[in-house]
Amino acid sequence: MSAKPSTKGDKRDGQGRFLPGTKGGSGNPYSKTINKLRGVLLQAVTEADMRDVVTALVDKAKSGDTMAIKILLDRVFGPSVAGDLFSRIEQLEKTITKG
């Protein structure tokens, strides 16, 4: 499955990468709207609101709600990468035994 990169109308090299001087795209057409909506959300949600939401999430996780546990762990430690788990554990063990 090594299809050759399309160079139709593009200024690309043999590996499909854009050549220097190639003009970029126009960006996300919805970014201004999304930024406005984020601003409204930030103004509407207080620090106390966030504490209440996080407390509710932690309480659900503690009661065994697996989706709450997943969300909490993903937010605290970042999403897990299944295939990388063993190599990460090995690296941590090496780091621990060195120190």
NORQUIBEL-V467038 format. One record per helix or strand of 3 or more residues. SS is the DSSP state (H for helix, E for strand). FROM is the first residue (numbers start at 1). TO is the last residue. If there is no record, write none. Layout:
# NORQUIBEL-V467038
SS FROM TO
SS FROM TO
This chain:
# NORQUIBEL-V467038
H 31 44
H 47 62
H 66 77
H 82 98
